[in-house]
Amino acid sequence: MLLLPFIIARTTFLESVRQPITFILVGLSAVLMILLTAAIGFTLSFSESGEVSGDNKLLLDFGLATVLALAVLLAGFIATATMSREIENKTVMTIVSKPVPRPALVIGKWIGVTAAQLLVVATMLFFLLLAIRHTVMSTAADVIDGPVWVFGCAAILLAVAIGVWGSFFYGWSFPQTATLALAPLIFLAYLLVLLISKKWEVQDMAHDYKSGIVIACFALLLVMPVLTAIAVAASCRLGQVMTIVVCFGLFIVGMASTSIIGRYAVINEPIGEVLAYKPSIDRMASLRNPGDIAEIDAPSGFRIQPKVGQPLYFAASPNGVDAPIRFAAPPFPPPPGAVRSSTLEPTAYDTPALLVTGVNDRKISVITVGRGDVTLSIDRTPRKGDYLFLQPTTYNYPAIAAWGVIPNLQFFWLLDAVNQNQPVPAYHLGLMTMYSGAQVAVFLGLAVILFQKRDVG
């Protein structure tokens, strides 16, 4: 009984890669990558920082967006072919009429569709990696990357030839055979491109390997199980057109959910950024004990001028929320009336806090206050790039709930990190994986509920 979903998944996978639209979209992605390398050379400037620069930043941006859009379209097509079309044609009756639980059928269909989706999208991403190695043809003087064209075209032609051979001599499905052959062939082409330089010389494979871009591609693959879960859930009740509409609708909302909903979920406004943190003396560097004094420099002044006696908070994100980093001080009401820096007695306050003692141009002087041996609960001291706040963050829990239910696809979009040459920490990849799993569980549960009462007779 436990093997039933995997048996169904195998059949669903073969049905998915057998769909002509699968091979068509793979071919379309290759054509679009070629067009992108020739059509987006208009940034007019280059920056040598990071793994990509200038026009190639646009190539990466448009390339990832193209792959994601094609993946949404593909998820709608193949999920419909394996669920709603079988329901409409009554062919699903041959399965549910046997002792096969409906949840096992839904899970099996999702596993099969997801496997096909991952295979196809991985192929598209290898086309993108080849395009990144080739770089954008910004001027007529740019030299074509011979190894990229030779190995890339050879992989495509060989896959097509295998598909034609299998179809003519063995009666195999051409889209299925060509798609399954192309995935390992294009991967081999990418390895060869890493090994062979543009001048056809053997080189260290690490020379053109861009780890940040590969991680960004991996993050995009984590979206695929979520997309297929959404598509399977929609196809349990809707036809092909409406399934694709639902997938694209959630895709658009998911990419913009931070702007549409997230802005109302967590509310706070920074007054400035940290340029440098300077404790008065070394023993006061921790800002934990009453009487610790420090200065915080801001690169461009303060949007709102702090007042003496006000609490000061800092965090790494502009909305004040960065788990596990917390604000430097708990909510603390300022003393009543006018307060001068000379009247701030460090041990005269029951609640530990970080207070402003003075503001001078682009600098804030701060002091830690608290009674007795109670220390300030602080994870770290301010560092360059942190945001400064005068009030704690407030939370809109209904908005947070809506923000959590709607897939936040921006969470998987690591383009900014690549462009700014920022490393992606391992814990963030772990969070993305867990978030993907949680979203899959939600939409698969919805799919089981929708299919459980569906009349398929």
C-alpha positions in Angstrom: 0.0 0.0 0.0 2.9 2.4 0.8 4.3 1.8 -2.7 1.0 2.9 -4.5 1.9 6.6 -4.7 5.3 5.8 -6.3 3.7 3.3 -8.8 1.3 6.0 -9.8 4.1 8.6 -9.8 6.1 6.5 -12.3 3.2 6.4 -14.8 2.4 10.1 -14.2 6.0 11.0 -14.9 6.1 9.2 -18.2 2.8 10.7 -19.2 4.1 14.2 -18.3 7.3 14.0 -20.4 5.3 12.4 -23.2 3.2 15.6 -23.6 4.3 17.5 -26.8 4.1 20.8 -24.8 6.9 19.6 -22.6 9.4 19.4 -25.4 8.0 22.5 -27.0 8.6 24.6 -23.9 12.1 23.2 -23.5 12.9 24.2 -27.1 11.3 27.6 -26.5 13.5 28.2 -23.5 16.6 27.5 -25.6 15.5 29.9 -28.3 14.7 32.6 -25.8 18.1 32.2 -24.1 19.8 32.8 -27.5 17.6 35.8 -28.1 18.4 37.2 -24.7 22.2 37.1 -25.3 21.7 39.1 -28.5 18.9 41.5 -27.5 19.6 43.0 -24.1 22.9 44.7 -24.5 21.8 48.2 -23.5 22.9 48.9 -19.9 25.7 51.2 -21.3 27.9 50.5 -18.4 29.7 47.7 -16.7 30.6 47.0 -13.1 33.2 44.3 -12.4 31.9 43.4 -8.9 30.0 40.2 -8.5 29.7 37.1 -10.6 27.7 39.0 -13.3 27.9 42.7 -14.3 26.3 45.2 -16.7 24.3 43.5 -19.4 24.9 40.1 -17.9 22.9 41.1 -14.8 19.9 41.7 -17.1 20.6 38.4 -18.8 20.4 36.6 -15.5 17.3 38.6 -14.4 15.4 38.0 -17.6 16.7 34.4 -17.9 15.5 33.4 -14.4 12.2 35.2 -15.0 11.7 33.4 -18.3 12.4 30.0 -16.8 10.0 30.7 -13.9 7.2 31.8 -16.3 7.6 28.8 -18.5 7.6 26.6 -15.4 4.3 28.0 -14.3 2.9 27.4 -17.8 4.3 23.8 -17.9 2.9 23.0 -14.4 -0.6 24.0 -15.6 -0.4 21.9 -18.8 1.0 18.7 -17.4 -1.1 18.8 -14.2 -4.2 19.2 -16.3 -3.2 16.3 -18.5 -2.7 14.0 -15.6 -5.7 15.0 -13.4 -8.6 17.0 -14.8 -8.4 15.5 -18.3 -8.5 12.0 -16.8 -11.4 13.0 -14.6 -13.3 14.4 -17.7 -12.5 11.3 -19.8 -13.5 9.0 -16.9 -10.2 7.2 -17.2 -9.5 7.8 -13.5 -12.3 5.4 -12.8 -10.0 2.5 -13.6 -7.9 3.5 -10.6 -10.4 4.7 -8.0 -12.7 1.7 -8.7 -9.9 -0.5 -7.3 -8.7 -0.4 -3.7 -6.6 2.7 -4.2 -7.2 5.5 -1.7 -7.8 8.8 -3.3 -5.1 10.6 -1.2 -2.6 8.0 -2.6 -3.7 8.9 -6.1 -3.3 12.6 -5.5 0.1 12.2 -3.9 1.3 9.9 -6.6 0.2 12.4 -9.3 2.0 15.2 -7.5 5.2 13.2 -7.2 5.1 12.3 -10.9 4.3 15.8 -12.1 7.0 17.3 -9.8 9.7 14.9 -11.0 8.8 15.8 -14.6 8.8 19.5 -13.8 12.2 19.3 -12.0 13.7 17.5 -15.0 12.4 20.0 -17.5 13.2 23.1 -15.5 16.7 21.8 -14.7 17.2 21.5 -18.5 16.0 25.1 -19.0 18.4 26.3 -16.2 21.3 24.6 -17.9 20.5 26.6 -21.0 20.6 29.7 -18.9 24.0 28.7 -17.4 25.3 28.3 -20.9 24.0 31.7 -21.8 25.7 33.2 -18.8 29.0 31.7 -19.8 28.5 33.0 -23.3 27.6 36.5 -22.0 25.6 39.2 -23.8 26.7 40.3 -27.3 26.9 44.0 -26.4 28.7 45.1 -29.5 29.5 43.8 -33.0 33.1 43.3 -31.9 32.2 40.7 -29.3 33.4 37.2 -30.0 31.0 34.3 -30.1 31.7 31.6 -27.5 32.5 28.6 -29.7 32.4 25.9 -27.0 28.9 27.0 -25.9 27.5 26.9 -29.4 29.2 23.7 -30.4 28.4 21.7 -27.2 25.0 23.2 -26.7 23.8 22.6 -30.2 25.4 19.1 -30.2 23.4 18.2 -27.1 20.1 19.4 -28.7 20.8 17.8 -32.1 21.8 14.5 -30.5 18.7 14.5 -28.3 16.5 15.1 -31.3 18.3 12.4 -33.2 17.8 9.9 -30.4 14.1 10.9 -30.3 13.7 10.4 -34.1 15.6 7.1 -34.0 13.5 5.7 -31.1 10.3 6.9 -32.7 11.1 5.4 -36.1 12.6 2.1 -35.2 11.0 1.3 -31.8 7.8 3.3 -31.8 8.8 5.4 -28.7 7.2 8.7 -28.1 9.4 11.4 -29.6 8.8 14.1 -27.0 9.4 11.7 -24.2 12.6 10.2 -25.7 14.0 13.6 -26.7 13.2 15.3 -23.4 14.7 12.4 -21.3 17.8 12.4 -23.5 18.3 16.1 -23.5 18.6 16.5 -19.7 21.8 14.5 -19.3 23.2 15.7 -22.6 22.8 19.4 -21.8 24.3 18.8 -18.3 27.3 17.1 -20.0 27.5 20.1 -22.4 27.7 22.5 -19.4 30.5 20.4 -17.9 32.5 20.5 -21.1 32.0 24.3 -21.4 33.4 24.7 -17.9 36.4 22.5 -18.9 37.0 24.3 -22.3 37.7 28.0 -22.4 36.4 30.4 -25.1 39.8 30.0 -26.9 39.3 26.2 -26.9 42.0 25.6 -24.2 41.6 23.3 -21.3 41.1 25.3 -18.1 40.2 24.8 -14.5 36.5 24.1 -14.3 36.2 26.5 -11.3 37.2 29.4 -13.6 33.8 29.8 -15.2 31.8 28.1 -12.4 29.6 30.7 -10.6 28.4 29.3 -7.3 26.1 32.2 -6.6 24.2 31.7 -9.8 24.0 27.9 -9.3 22.5 28.5 -5.8 20.0 30.9 -7.3 19.0 28.2 -9.8 18.7 25.7 -7.0 16.4 28.1 -5.2 14.3 28.3 -8.3 14.0 24.5 -8.3 12.6 24.7 -4.8 9.6 26.5 -6.2 8.7 23.7 -8.6 7.1 21.4 -5.9 5.0 24.3 -4.8 3.9 25.1 -8.3 3.0 21.5 -9.1 1.0 21.2 -5.8 -1.0 24.3 -6.8 -1.6 23.0 -10.3 -2.7 19.5 -9.0 -5.0 21.1 -6.5 -6.6 23.4 -9.2 -6.9 20.6 -11.7 -8.9 18.5 -9.2 -11.8 20.8 -9.9 -11.0 23.0 -12.9 -10.2 22.5 -16.5 -7.0 23.3 -18.3 -7.6 27.0 -19.0 -8.7 27.8 -15.5 -5.9 25.7 -14.0 -3.3 27.8 -15.9 -5.2 31.0 -14.9 -5.0 30.0 -11.2 -1.3 29.1 -11.5 -0.4 32.4 -13.1 -2.6 34.3 -10.7 -0.9 32.8 -7.7 2.4 33.2 -9.4 1.9 37.0 -9.8 0.5 37.4 -6.3 3.3 35.3 -4.9 6.0 37.4 -6.5 4.3 40.6 -5.3 3.0 39.3 -1.9 5.6 41.3 0.0 4.5 44.5 -1.6 0.8 43.7 -1.5 0.4 42.1 1.9 3.8 42.0 3.6 4.0 45.8 3.9 0.9 45.7 6.2 2.0 42.6 8.2 5.1 44.0 9.9 5.1 47.7 10.4 8.0 50.0 11.4 9.9 52.8 9.8 13.7 53.2 10.1 15.2 56.6 10.9 18.6 55.8 9.4 21.3 53.3 8.8 24.4 52.4 10.8 27.8 53.3 9.3 29.9 52.6 12.3 29.6 51.6 16.0 32.1 53.0 18.5 32.0 52.0 22.2 33.3 54.6 24.6 35.8 52.1 25.9 36.4 48.4 25.2 34.7 47.1 28.3 31.5 48.9 27.2 31.4 47.3 23.7 28.7 44.7 24.6 26.1 47.4 25.5 24.7 44.9 28.1 25.4 46.6 31.4 23.9 49.8 32.8 26.2 52.7 32.1 27.7 51.3 28.8 28.2 54.2 26.4 28.7 54.2 22.7 28.3 56.3 19.5 26.6 55.2 16.3 27.5 56.9 13.0 24.9 57.2 10.2 26.1 57.6 6.6 23.5 60.3 5.6 22.0 61.6 8.8 18.5 60.7 10.1 15.1 60.8 8.5 13.6 61.7 11.9 15.8 63.4 14.5 15.9 61.4 17.7 15.4 63.1 21.0 17.3 62.7 24.3 15.7 60.0 26.4 14.1 58.1 23.5 14.7 54.3 23.2 16.8 53.2 20.3 16.4 49.9 18.4 18.3 48.3 15.6 17.9 45.3 13.3 19.3 44.1 10.0 16.1 44.5 8.0 14.2 47.7 7.2 11.1 46.5 8.9 12.9 45.5 12.1 12.4 41.8 11.9 15.3 39.5 11.3 15.1 36.2 13.1 17.0 35.3 15.2 18.2 38.9 15.6 16.0 40.8 18.0 15.8 44.5 18.8 18.5 45.7 21.1 16.0 46.7 23.9 12.5 45.8 24.9 9.7 48.4 24.5 10.5 51.2 26.8 8.4 54.4 27.4 10.5 57.6 27.6 10.5 59.5 30.8 7.8 62.2 31.1 8.7 65.8 30.3 11.9 67.2 28.9 15.0 65.0 29.4 18.6 66.2 29.3 21.5 63.8 28.8 22.9 64.8 32.2 19.7 63.6 33.9 19.9 60.0 32.5 20.9 58.0 35.5 21.9 54.5 34.2 20.6 52.6 37.3 17.4 54.6 37.8 15.2 52.5 35.4 13.6 49.2 36.3 13.5 48.0 32.7 16.8 47.5 30.8 16.9 49.7 27.6 19.1 51.5 25.2 18.5 55.3 25.3 19.6 58.2 23.2 21.8 60.7 25.2 22.6 63.1 22.3 22.5 63.7 18.6 25.2 65.5 16.8 25.0 65.9 13.0 25.3 62.3 11.8 26.0 60.7 15.2 23.9 59.3 18.0 25.2 58.9 21.5 23.5 56.1 23.4 23.6 54.6 26.9 22.4 51.4 28.4 20.2 51.8 31.4 18.7 49.3 33.9 18.5 48.6 37.7 20.9 46.3 39.5 22.4 43.3 37.8 19.7 43.0 35.2 21.5 43.2 31.8 20.1 44.3 28.4 18.8 41.3 26.3 20.8 41.8 23.2 22.1 39.3 20.6 24.8 41.5 19.2 25.9 45.1 18.9 25.1 47.4 16.0 27.0 46.8 12.8 27.4 48.5 9.4 24.2 48.3 7.3 21.8 47.9 10.3 18.7 50.0 10.4 17.9 52.3 13.4 14.4 52.6 14.9 12.7 54.7 17.6 9.9 52.3 18.3 9.4 48.5 18.4 7.9 46.7 15.4 4.1 46.2 15.4 2.4 43.2 13.9 -0.8 42.9 11.9 -1.7 39.2 12.6 -4.5 38.8 10.0 -2.1 40.2 7.4 0.6 37.9 8.7 -1.7 34.9 8.3 -2.7 35.9 4.8 1.0 36.5 4.0 1.9 33.0 5.3 -0.8 31.2 3.3 -0.1 32.8 0.0 3.2 31.4 -1.4 5.8 34.1 -1.2 7.8 33.3 -4.3 10.1 36.3 -3.7 11.6 34.3 -0.8 13.2 32.0 -3.5 14.4 34.9 -5.7 18.1 35.3 -4.9 18.9 37.6 -7.8 19.8 40.6 -5.6 22.2 38.5 -3.6 24.0 37.4 -6.7 24.1 40.9 -8.2 25.5 42.3 -5.0 28.0 39.5 -4.6 26.4 38.6 -1.2 26.9 35.0 0.0 23.7 33.0 0.7 24.0 31.5 4.2 23.3 27.8 4.6 20.5 28.5 7.1 18.6 30.5 4.4 18.7 27.6 2.0 17.4 25.4 4.9 14.6 27.9 5.5 13.7 27.9 1.8 13.5 24.1 1.8 11.3 24.0 4.9 9.1 26.8 3.5 8.7 24.9 0.2 7.8 21.8 2.1 5.2 23.6 4.2 3.6 25.2 1.1 3.5 21.8 -0.6 1.8 20.2 2.5 -0.9 23.0 2.5 -1.7 22.7 -1.2 -1.5 18.9 -1.3 -3.9 18.8 1.6 -6.2 21.1 -0.3 -5.9 18.9 -3.4 -6.9 15.8 -1.3 -9.9 17.6 0.1 -11.0 18.8 -3.4 -10.6 15.4 -4.9 -12.1 13.4 -2.1 -15.7 14.5 -2.8 -15.2 14.8 -6.6 -17.7 12.8 -8.6 -15.6 10.9 -11.2 -18.3 8.4 -12.2 
